[in-house]
Amino acid sequence: MTELLQTPLVVLHVFACAFLILVVLLQPGKSGGMGALGGASAQQVFGGRGAGNLLSKLTWWTAATFFLTSLTLAYLSSSTGDTLEKRSAEVTPQAPGTPPLSQEK
């Protein structure tokens, strides 16, 4: 069940990460950042303060999505009872006649 939930969360997490990078780079700083590339066209579309408000809201929503998916994925990966050694033993094919891997603790 967790694998079914984990795959879409990973996809959402990657998109949120890439979009967060883009939104942060577009925000005007003291020197303008990449938002300065738009020049006057960005001011006409967003207005004087509209770009800051829209970009800051996008940043907050994307950051919240990023953090929630991070916490959820961390919980899902730690809540499974399987150890990595046990998982690798299930995936790794054994040659015929060889004893199974020892389960040392």
VENSUL-V18502 format. One record per backbone hydrogen bond with DSSP energy under -1.0 kcal/mol. CO is the residue of the C=O (numbers start at 1). NH is the residue of the N-H. Records with the same first field share a line. If there is no record, write none. Layout:
# VENSUL-V18502
CO=NH, NH
This chain:
# VENSUL-V18502
1=5
2=6
3=7
5=9
6=10
7=11
8=12
9=13
10=14
11=15
12=16
13=17
14=18
15=19
16=20
17=21
18=22
19=23
20=24
21=25
22=26
25=34
34=37
38=41
40=44
41=45
42=46
43=47
49=53
50=54
51=55
52=56
53=57
54=58
55=59
56=60
57=61
58=62
59=63
60=64
61=65
62=66
63=67
64=68
65=69
66=70
67=71
68=72
69=73
70=74
71=75
72=76
73=77
74=78
75=79
83=87
84=88
85=89
86=90
87=91
88=92
95=98
